[in-house]
Amino acid sequence: MCNTVSTQGGVLATGNTVSTQDGVVAMCNTVSTQDGVVSGDTASTQGGVLATGNTVSTQDGVVAMCNTVSTQDGVVVSGDTASTQGGVLATGNTVSTQDGVVAMCNTVSIQDGVVVSGDTASTHDGSVVTDFNDHSYFDLGKIVKNKIDVRHFSDNEKCKYMEQHFVPPVGYKTFCSQVVRQRGDEKTLVFRSQWLDEYTWLVYSPLLEGGLCEYCVMFLPRNKSVGVLVNKAFTNLRKAKGSKDGILDNHMRLDYHKDALIAAEIAKQNSSKPSQQVDCILDRKRKQLFEDNLHILKCIVDAVVFCGKQNIALRGHRDDSSSTASNRGNFLATLDLMAKSDKILHTHLERGKQTSKYTSKTIQNEIVVLIGDFIRHHLTLGIKAGSPSPFFSIMADEVTDTFGNQEILSLCLRFLQTNDVNNVEIIEAFFNYSFLKRTTGKAISESILDILRANELNIDNLRGQAYDGASAMSSEVNGVNGRIRNVAPKALYTHCNSHVLNLSIAASCKMTPVRNMIGSLNEIYLLFHNSPKRQRFFEQVLAKLKCESTKKKLLGLCKTRWVERHSCYDTFHELYSELTTCLDAIVNPALYPDIYGEENWLWDANTRTTAQGLLTTIKSFPFIMAFLTIKSCLLSVMPKAKLLQCSDLDCYEAYNLIGQSVTDLKSNRSNIDGIFKDWYGEAVSLSEDIGGYVTMSRVGGRFQQHRDNIPSSTTEQYFRNSIAIPFLDHLITEMESRFSEDACKCRHLFGLIPKLIVKTSDIELLHTDLQFWKTDLPTPLNLKSELGSWKKMWTSIGNESSSTDSTNMSFQESVMQWSRNRKCSTDPVPDSLLQSYRACNEAVFPNVKVLLAIACVMPVGSASAERSFSALRRVKTFLRNTMGEDRLAGLALMHIHHSMKIDISEIISMFLRKHRRRMFQESIMAIV
């Protein structure tokens, strides 16, 4: 049955589409055969030859299996490609046909006594070349005649071919012969079978009717110029033997014949002992070489990590390969120490080439950079694409490297670490150093953006930036602030709160009595700091007086952090009496024989004069009163100032601390009479201890405008009105103006804190204020209703009400979640941004969760960037002042993030992705 049927010349075909011409049948799904017709999906016949496809039936000696068949000049190509000629049929994956030659068949069928099978096949005139399973067809003549490339044969196949080659049986009668004329008589010469025994490499080819060298045919190197016995059979029997012109003897002396013998011997060994094959040996050697080089690389990376984390200089004065210095640096010394218990590393360091030990500064730098990339990658995993909270802020500051005369920018990141859902933390982390050509707003902002882009951080997720108040950083037009906001409009600028507090205190200390007191303190510090002799004498005074204090040295006044000066005030106050005695002993040595003993310190006139002036100053009551007043006023500010530098402090907590400081100062101001009485009493007691007198400055006439001409009836009233009250008023005014509500750009987010939202009466106003972050919200249209539910939930919890809306299951679930997350039943409602974020159920309040995440990453200050400068001074010293930017950043990252576990295997994997081929060299330093 078929849609179309056509018959001609006794041919019957059925199928969807059939066309016939001259006995040709094509395009049949089902074909019945009759008188030499074969069936299949696609069939084409010409010249009485049939070929078919998926289903094959055979008749009249034709067999074919193919999907696509084409025929030409009596040739049928079947299978993926197939060819038949002269009753020979071949099928397989790839078959090419030319002059009756068929090659590369996976499966070969044979008809009429001809069989073709194997991975590679070639036929000529009905002959088969490489049927390695049929002994009757091993004849080198077939290879020579058909010019087969034996390089495709394996050693096993070559050896099998030679072992099973045709050997003339006893009484073989069809050896080749040659008729020659000797002395007028004709004589017939016959190929002698004895030659096959005498010359072990000689074989007889029935096909070529002559002799061949089996080794040269099988193992001759490519492109060799050869002759008889190789590319043609030996048939000149007259010249078979002879020391001069004997073909067989001369062939044995040829160089390429000797090379072929060696190659044949190796092939035989490989065939008989597979484990000793060259490729197996090379594989084992290659594997062992890789493992050894991997071990060496691990030791090198371990040494770099050790030196980096411990902040040990890697390089010595001369650490190159040609150096003969005994001390070539800590890195090489560490490797030498490791090599004492590591044979592989010891061999590498002792026997490796001087230029290929993998310990050069270039490789050190490359490993340091990879470790830096590893640390930065793991630091930013939480803010990469797809993380729960991808928002982050930046903190930057620049410093001048005095050793390298280079401006260096320090960049830090602030983000939420959400890897552990039950332990979300605010992280401030040093991220990178960058060398600056200039310190303009353009240069610094471009450097920051380049670092963020190089580390694949999405600048669109930047929500905050914190710098100092320099115009190059804070300007909204040409400063870093303005240029960053041109790229990331939601990156709100924060003037470092610690810096603002310092500015407030510095402005307040410009009062004349306070300024003079601070100047005198600094001179006293410098007197002892600049002279080891005077410092040793001060320590001797402390020992003779049996001072109970553990402090033996005065502290200098911090130039940048005014709050840190409180440590200087504490030390000075603790050693006040001993310091007075020391200065008096320098001025009047004769009065202190117990301190001097038998030693004569021989103070110069300048030292004695300076000591006399400072002694008079610190014994004066105005100095004592100014010192104790400033110290007492700053005592309430100092703890908050230290907390402002904490890396996990959020903005709301920071402004609460500042507010508490202002409140404490105002409380002191309102109770100044009672508080100052205590300060005054302490000053009087200290003055009496050091032999001073309670006096006050002379009140001048009306023309004395540069003196504190404050009318007073008592000394206490004078100093209260001239020092304490003005200083407190000035400090309160400075802090209130600098820490104004408008200065906090993210203050609207504070309204989400449960402690505050329960007091909010206008949810509509809060909703309007939060529209700045509208595009960050997953469902901005639901924000207003979420804020109402958020307030309702915390109001309910605050009132400890057990009643809930039974119809609002999500609300009830959120309340239950908060109850489960509370540490104990007495914990208050969250009063910080981080606690609020932890307590927020993202499934119920998705918009509030995002807004709280943004609020948490808002920076408080740039203290983290300033702290990195301390690490910079430890890493980049005058002995290590020429290191490049990448090396400096990598070493600093290892040192600062000392607690981070560095995965050595991952560092090695990163290295292998860049230098895979080196790991297979005899020296991993070899460049290929």
N, C-alpha and C positions, 0 to 999 in steps of 0.2 A: 504494500500500500504506500502511496506517495502522492504528494500534491501535484507533482509534475513527474511524468515518466517518459523517458525517451529510449528507444532501442534502435540499434543499428549494427549490422554485422554480427548478429548472434549475441549481442550484449544486452543485458537486462539490468536496469538500475531503478531503484525506488528511493524516494527522499523528498525533502521539502523543495529543493531546487536541483534539477539535473539537466546538464547540457551534454550532448555527445557530438563528437566529430572525429571521424577516422578512428573509431574504436575508443574514443576518449570519454570517460565518465567523470563528472566533477560535482562537488557540493551535495553529498548525500548524507543524511542522518543515519539511515539504515539501508544497507545495500546487500542484496542477495548476489551470490556469485554463481556464474554459469559460464562454462567454457573459458576459464581464466579470468573471471571477474572477481575482484576482492572488495569487501565492504568496509565502510568507515565514515567518520564525520566529514572528512574532506579527502577527496581522492582525485588524482590526476594521472592520466595514463597517456603514453605516447609510444608508438613503435612496439605495441604489444607488451609493454611493461606496465604493471599496476603497482600503485603504492597507496596504502590506506592509513587511517589515523588511530583513534582510541581503541577500537576493537579490530583485531587483525585475524584474518583467516588466510590460509595459504593453499595454493594450488599451482601445479605445474612448476614447483621448485622456487616460487617467489615468496619470501617472508619479509614483512615490514611492520614496524611499530612506530607510529609517528603521530604528531598532532597536526603538523603542516607538511605537505608534500609538494614538491615541484620536480618536474622531470625535464630533461633536455638531452637530446642525442642519445637516447637509450639509457640515461643515468637517472636514477630515482634517488631523491634526497628525503629522508624520513627521520622521525624522532624530532629532537630539537634540530638536528641536522643529520642527514644520513646519505650515503651514496652506495650504489651497487653497480657492478659491471662484470660482465662475463660470468654470470651465474653466482657472483659473490655479493653478499648482502651484509651491510654493517649498520648498526644503529647505536645511538649514544647521545651524550650531551653536546659535543662539538665534533663535527666531522667535516673535513674539507676534501674535495675530490679534484684530482687533476691527473689526467692520463691513467685513470683507473686506480689511483692511490687513495686509500681511505685512512684517516688518522683520528686518534683521540676518541675512542668509543668506550663507554662504560659497559655496555652489553652488546654482544655481537652474536648473531645467529648465523648459521652456516648451512648451506644446501649444496647438494651435488659433491659432497666430499670435501668442501672447503669450510673451515671454521676460523672465525676471527673473534677473539675475546681478550679482554684486558683493558687496562687504563689507557694504553697507547698502542695503536695498531696502524699498520701500513701494509697495503697490498699492491702488488704489481704482477700483472699477468696471472692472477689467480693465486699468488703466493702470499704467505703471511710472515710478518717479521718477528713480532714480539709476543708470541704465545709462550710464556715462560713455563707453562705447565705441559707442553707437548714437546718431548725430546726430539722428535723427528724433524723439527724445523729450526734447530740451532745451527746456523751457518753464517759465518762472518761475511761471506760473499754478499748476502742480502743487504747488510749495512753498507758495505763499500759500494755496491752497485747503485743503491737507492740514495746514497749520500745522507744517511740518517745521522742526526746530531746526537751522539751518545752522551752528551752532558745531561740529558734528561733522565738517564738511567741512574739508579742508585748503585752504591758499591755492592750491595747484595745481588742486584740484578746483573751487574757486570760479571761478578764472580760466578754466579750460577750459569750465565751464558757460556763462559769459558770452560767451566767444569763439564757441562753437558754438550759441548760442541761436538760436531760430527767427527767420529774417529773411524777411519777405514777398517773394516773387519779383515780378518785373515783371509787371504785369497782374493782381496778386492781387485777386480779386473778393469775398472773404468778410470784408472789414473790417467792423467793427461800425458800425452806423448809428443815427441818432436822428431821429425826426420831430418838428419844432418848428413852431409857428405864428408867422408874421410878417405883421403887417398884415392879419390875417384869412385869410392863405393858409398852407396847410401846405407845409412844406419839409423835405426829407430831408437831414440832415447825415451825412457819412461820415468815418470816421477817415482822416486824410490821411497818406500815406506820407512826405510832405515833413517832417513833424514828427520822424520818426525820424532824418533827417539834420540837422535844426536842433538838436535836443536829443540829444546823443550818449548820454546816460544812459537815454533812453527806448527801451523795447522793447515789441513787441506780443505778447500772449498769446492764441493761438487758443482755448485752453481757457476762459479767463475772458472772452474777447471784449472786450478792452480793453487799455489801456496800463499799464505798470509801470516803476518806477525800478529798474533792475537793481542799482545800487550800494547803494541803501537796503535792498533786499530781502536782499542778500547780506552787507552789512557794517554794518547798523544796530546800534548798541550795544543791549545788553539793557535791557529795562524802559523803553524810550522810548515816549512817547505820540505815535502817528503816525496818519495818516489815509490819504486817497486816494493812489494810486500806490505804496503800501507794503503795507498789509494788505487793500486792495481795489483792483480795477482802475479805471482812469480811463475812464469811459464817458459823462460829461456833456460831450458835444462842444460844446455851446453856450458853455460857459465855458472852453474850452481856452486861448484867448489873451486878453491884456489886462493892462495894467500894474497894475491895482488888484485885479481879481477873477479874473484869468487863472490857472487851476490850474497850468499848466505853468510860467509865469513866477514865481508865488509859491513854488512848490516849490524852485526854484533858490536862493531867498533863505533857506531854512530852515537853522538851525544844524546839525541832525542830518544834513541832506543834505551839507553841507560836510564834516562829520566822516567821513561814509561815503566821500566822494570821496578824502580823504586815506588812509583805510584801504585802499581799492581800489588806489590808486597804490602803496602799500607792498607789497601782496600781489602786484601785477604785477611789481615789481622782484624780490621774493623768488622768484617763479616763473621769471623769465627768467634770474636770476643766483643760483643756489643758494648759492654761497659768500658772498654778501652778505645772506643771509637773517638776520633778527634773531636767530633761535634759534642760527644758526651763529656769528654775531658774539658773542652772549652766552656761548656755550660756549667760544669761544676766549678771551674776556676772563676768564671764570671760571677756566679752566685756567691762564692766565698769572698771574692774581691769586693763585691757590693756590701756584704755584711761587715767586712773589716772596715771599709771606708765609712759605713754608717756608724760603726762604733767609735771611730776616730772623731767623726763630726760631732757625735753626742758629747764626747769628752771636751771638745773645743767649745761647744755651746755652754756646757756646764761651767767651764772656767770663766767665760764671758759673763754669765749670769751671776756667778759668785762675786766677781770683782765689781760688777755694776751695782748689785744690791748692797754690798758693803762699802760702796763709794771708795774703792781702791783704784788708784791709777793703773791702767792696764799696761801702758808702754813705759819703757825705761828711757834713759838718755840715748842709748844705742840698742835698738831691738831688731834691726834688720838682719837678714840672713848672713851677711858678710861680717857682722860685728864679732869681735873677739872679747868684748867686755864681759867681766864676770857677773855683773848684774844687768840683765837685759829687760827688766821690768817684771811686774807682779803677774801678768798674764802668763808669760813663758815660765816663770818660777812655779806657778800653780800647776801648769801642765807637766813640768818636770817632777813635781811632787806626786801627781797622779800617776805618772809613768812608772814610778817605783813599784807599784802594785798592779800594773796593767801591762802585760807583755806586748799586746798589739800596739798600744800607744807608744811604748818604749821603742819598739822596732821602727815605728814610723818616724819618731823624732831622731833616732840615732842613725838610721840607714837611709832615710828619705833624702831626696835631693834638696840642696840648700834653697833652691828656688821653688820648691813644690811641697812645703810642709804644711801649708794651709794656716800659717800663723802670722801672716803679714798684716800690716795695718789696714790694707784694703779689705781683707776678709773679716778682720775685726769690725770694721765700720759696717760692712754688709750685714753681719750677724746682729750688731747693735741696732741697726735700723729695723731689721725684721722683728726683733724683740719689742722695739718701740711700737711698731705697727700692731703687734699682737696685743699689747697692753691697751692701746687706743681702741682697737676693735672690741675687746671685751668690756671696756669701760662704757662704750656707746651701744652695746647690744640692746639695752632697754629703751633707747630712743630712735632706733632704726625703724624703717617702715614695717608696719604690722604689729608694733608693740602696743600694750594697753595705754601707755601715756608717752607719746612721742615728743612732747613739748620739752624745751630746754631753754636755759639762759646762759649768757656768757659774762665772764668777768675778766677784765684785762688791765694790765698796768705795764709800764716800761721802766727799765732801770739801765744805768750806764755801767757797763763792765769795765772797771778801771784797768784791769790787767790786759784786756784785749782792745781797749779803747773802742768799744762797740756798744751801740744801743740795742738792747734785747727786749723783746716783747714777750710777756708771759700771758698765756691764754688758759683760762680755767672754765669748766662747764658746771652747771647746776641742773640737776634733773632728779626725777623720781626713780628709785630702784624698785621695780615691780616684779623682779624675778620670783620672789616668794610672796604670794598673795597675803599671807598672814603676817608678814614682816616688811611692810613698805617703809622705805626710809628716804630722806632727802640726802642727796649726795652732792658734794662740791669736790671736784677732782681737778688736779692739774692735768692739762691736756697737751700743751706743746710750747716750745720756745721758737721764736722767729727773729732773725737778725733784721734790723731796720736800717735802711739807707738814710731815711729822714724820719723826723718825729712829727710830721704834719698829719692832720686828720685824714687826708686822702691816703697817705702811705700806710698808716696804721689800719684803717678800715679795709683797704685792699688786702693787707696781710692776713687779717682776721677772716675775711671771706674766702681767701685762697685755702686757708687751713681747713675750714668747714667743708668746702667743696672737695678737697683732696681726700677727706675721710668719709665722704658720701653721707654727710649730714644734711638733711633737708632744711634749708634756710627758711622756708615757709613756716616751720614749726618753732622758730626763734621767737620767744615771748618776752624776754627781758635782757637788759644789758646794764652792767654796773662798772663805773670807772671813778676816778677822782674828779675834782672840779676844774681841772685845767681846761682852758678854752679849746685846745686841740682835741680834747676828749668829749666835753660836754656840749659844745656848740650844736644848735639845732640846724645850722645851715651848712657850714664847712667842717664841722667837727666829726669825730667818729660816730657820735650819737645820731646826727642828722643823716650821714651817709649810710649808716646801717639801716635806718628807718626807711630810706628810699628803696631799699631792697626788701626789708621785712617790716612793713608798717606797724605791726603789732608788737614790735620789740621795744617795750617801754623802758626809758632810761631812769636809772636810780643812781643818785649821787651817793657814794659810799657813806653809810651812816657813821661808821667809825671815824672817817675823815671829817665829816660834818661836826661830830662831837669834839674832835681835836681843834677844829677851827673855832668853835665856840669858847673853849677853854683858853686857847691862845689869845683870842681877842680880849677876854676878861683879864688876862695876866699883863696887859699893857699898862695897868695902873702903876704909878711911879714907885710906891713902896714894894709892890710885888715884883716889879721888874728889877729893882735894885737887889732884892733878896735873891732872886733866881740867878742874877749875874754873879753875886758873891759866892753862892753855892758852886757854880761852875768853876770859878777861880780856885776854890779850895780843892775841888776834885782834880783839876789839872796840875795843881802844885805837887800832889803826890803821884798822880798817874804818869807824869812826864819825867819822873826821877826815881829810878829803882832804889837809890840811896835813901831818899826821903821815905819811900814806901817801906823799906826794911826797918827804918827807925820807928815808923808808926807801929809796925808789928811788934817791935821790941817794947814800945810803950804799953801796948795792950797786954803783953806778957807780964811786964813788971807790975802793972796795976791789977793783974788777975781779972781781966774783963771776962764776964760770963757769956758774952755774945759769941756766936760762932762766926760772925762776919769779921773779916780781917781787912777788907778793902772797900773804899767808897765807890759808889756807883755813879756813873755819869748820867747827865740828863739826856733822855732820848730826844733826838732832834725832830723826829716826825710824829711820834705818838706821845702827846702831852699827858695822856692818862697814865702811860707807863712810867712817868716821872714820880709817881707815888711810891714806887719801889726805892727810888733814890731818896725820897723824903724819909721813908721808914728807916733805911740804913743810917742816914745822917742823924736822925733823932736818937737812934739806939746807941750810936757812938759819939754823941754830942760832948759829953763830959770828957772822955778820953781824948777826943780831937782837940779840945781846948787845952788840955794838959800838954799834948804833943807840940802844939804851936808855941806855947809858953816855954817849953823846954828848949826849943830851937832858938827862941829869942834870948832866954836867960839860962844858959847851960849850968851856971854855978848853983842855981837853986834846986837842981835835980840830980844830986850825986848818985842816988839809988838807981836812977834810970840809966845814966851814962856808965857808971862803974869805972873801970880803968880805960875804957875806950874814949878816944877823942875824935868826934865826928867832923870837926873843923868845917863848920858851915860858912859859906861865903857871905859877903855883905848883902848881895842881892836877895839871897834866900832869907836872911834874917829880917831884911826890910819888908819883904813880901809877907812873911809870917806875922810880923808885928801888925801890919795893916789888917790882915784877915782876922787876927785874934781880936783886935779892937772891934771889928765889925760884928763877929758872931757873939761877942759878949754884950753888945748893945741891946737894950730892951726893944727898940722898934724892930730890929732884925728878928729877934726871938718871937715877937708878937705876930709879925707878918708870916713867918715860917709856920707857926702852929695854926694860924687862922686858915691859910691856904691848904695846909695838910688836912685839917678837919673838914673844911668845906668839900674837898674833893673825895673825902672818904666815902660819901654816899654815892658818888658817881662812878668810882673805880670798879666795883663789882659788875655793874651793868655794862660798863665799857668792855670788860673782858668777855661777857656773854655775847655782846654784839659781834664778836669775832668768831663765834661758834659756827661751824659749817652746816649744822643741821637746824639752825634757827630759822623760823619762817618770818615773813614780814610783819604779821600781826603781833607776834611775840616780841619782835624787835621794837616796834612802836610802843608796846605796852611797857617795856623796860625803860625806854626814853621818857615816857609819860610818868613812870614811877620816880625817875630821877628828878624830873621837874617838880613833882609833888613833894619829894623829900626836901628839895632846896627851898621851895616856898614855905614848907613847914618850919624849916630852920629860920627863914627870914621872919616869919610871923612870931616866932618864939626867940628872937635874937637876944633879948635881954637875959633870959635865963640860961640859954646855951652859951652865950659869950662869957658869962660869969665863970663857967667851968673852964673855958679856953684861957681866960685871963689868969685864973688861979694856977693852971698848969704852967703858964709862961713865967709867973712870978716864982714858982717853985724851981723851975729849971734855971732861972737867972741866979737865984741864990746858990744853987749847987755849983755853979761855975764861977762864982764870985762877982757877978754883975750887979747892976743897980737898976731899979725900976724908975725910968725916966721917960719923958715924952719930948717930941720935937718942939722947939720953940715956936710959938705962934707969932708970926710977923705982923707988920702993919698992913694997911690996905693995899700997899704997892707990891707986896710979896705974892705974886700970882702963880709962881711955880712951886709953892709949898702948900702942904695940907693945912691951911689956916682955918681950922674948925674950932669954934669956941667950945670949950668944955670945962667942967668944974673939977673932974677927976681924970686920972690917967686911964682908967677903964673906959670911961665914957669917950675919951679922945680916940682911943684905938678902935672902939666899936664903931664910931661914926666915920672914922677916916679909912679903915681897912675892911672890916667885916661886912658892914651894910653895903658899901659901894660894890664890893666884889660879888656878893650874892645877887644884888640887883642886876649887875651887868651880866652875870652868868645866866640868870633866869631869862633875861630879855634876849640874849643871844640864842639860847636853846629854843625858846618859843618861836622866834622868827625863822630860824633855820629848819626846825622840825615842824613846820606848819602843816596843816591838813592838806593844803594844796600841793605840798611837796611830795606827798605819797600818791603816785599815779595809779596804784592798784588798790586804793582804799575801798573802792566799791565792792571788791571781792570779799572784803572782810564781813560784809553783811550776810554771807552764807554760813558763817560760824554759828552753830546752834545757840551758844550763849548770847549772841547778838540778835539773831533772827527772831527769837521769841519775844524780843523787846521792840521789834520793828512793827510799826503801825501802818506803814504805807508800802505794801507789796508792789503796787504799781510803780512807785518811784524806784524801788530796787530793780524791778524788771527793766525799766528804762535805762538805768545806769549800766546794766550788764549787756546792753545791746552792742557795745564795742566789740565783744567777742562772739557776736551772733554767728559768724561763718564757721566758727570752731565747733558749734553744737551739732549733735546728731539729729535732733528734732527741735529746732528753735521755736516752732509754733507752740510746743507744749511747755515752754519754759515757765510761763506765768503760773500755770496750774501746778507744775512741779514745786515751784517756790511756796505756793499755798500749802501743799501737802507736806513739804519739808518743815515748814513752820509748825503745822498742826502736830506732826509726829513728835517734835522736840518739846512742844508745849505740853503734850500729853505725858511725855517721860519726865519732864521737869516737875510736873504736878503729881507724879507717881500715881497716875490714874490707870486703873486696870481696864477701863471700858474702851472699846475700840469699835470702829464701824464694821459690823459683821458683813456688810455688803462690799467692803473694799478689802479684798483679800491681800492685794499687793501691799497696801499700807500696813496691814497687820503683820505680814511677813517681815517687812522692814523693821518694825518695832521689835519683833522677836530676834531678828539678827543682831540688832544693837545690844539687846539684853545678853545674848550669848557672847558677844565680843567684849563686853565690859570685864575688866580684870576682877572687880569685886562689886558687891551690891552697893557699896558706899561711894563709888567713883562718880564724880560730877559729870554733867553734860559736857561734851567736848568744848574746850575753850581755845583751841589752836587749829590752824588750817590742816596740819598733818593728821591730828586726831579726827577731825571732821572727815577728811578723805578716807581714812581707814573705816569709819563708821558708815559711810555712804554706800548703799546698795545700788550698784550700777544698773541692775535689771529694773529697779523701780524708779531711780532718779538718774538717768543717763546724762542729762544736761548738767545737773548739779555736780555730778562726778567729774565731768570735763572741766568745769569752771574751778573746782577745788584743786584739780591737778595743775591748772595754770597758775593758781594762786600760790601753790607750794613751791613752784620753780622760780617765782619772782625773787631776784637777788636782794640780799640785805646790804651787802657791801663787797668790796674787792679785797678783803683780808686774805683770801686763799691765794690770790695772785701775789700779794706781798710776801706771804709765807714761802712761796716758791723761790723768792729771791734769796732766802736763807739757804735753801738747798743749792741754789746757783753758786753761792760763795763757797760752798763745800765741794762742789763738783768742779768748778772752773777756777782753779787757783793759779798763782803765778808760775807754777810748774806745769800747768796744763792749760795754757792760755791760747793755744793755737788750734784747738779742735773746731771742726766745722759744725754747722747748724744741726744736721741730722744726727751726728754722733753725740753732740751735747744734749739734744732732746731725748735720745734713746737712753743715755746714761742717767739723766735726771728722772725719767719715768721709772726706771728700775729702782732708783734710790728712794724716790718719794713714795711710790706704791710698793714699798718693801713687803707688805703683807700679802700682796697678790701672788697666787701660785702660778708660775710660768710653766706651761706644758712644753717640755723640751721636745717631745715627739712632734708637736704641731709646728714648732720652730723649724725642725728638720724637714718636715713636709713642705713648708713654705720655701725653704732653701732648695729642695729637690725640684720643685716646680720651675725654678729658675735655672738650675744647673743639673738636670737629670743625667746628662751624658758623662759628667765628671765622675759620677759614682762608679763608673765601670772602667776607669782608667787605673793603671798600676799606681799612679799617684793621683789622688783626688784633686790635686791642684793643677793637673795638666789641663791646658786650654785646648779645646778641640773646636 
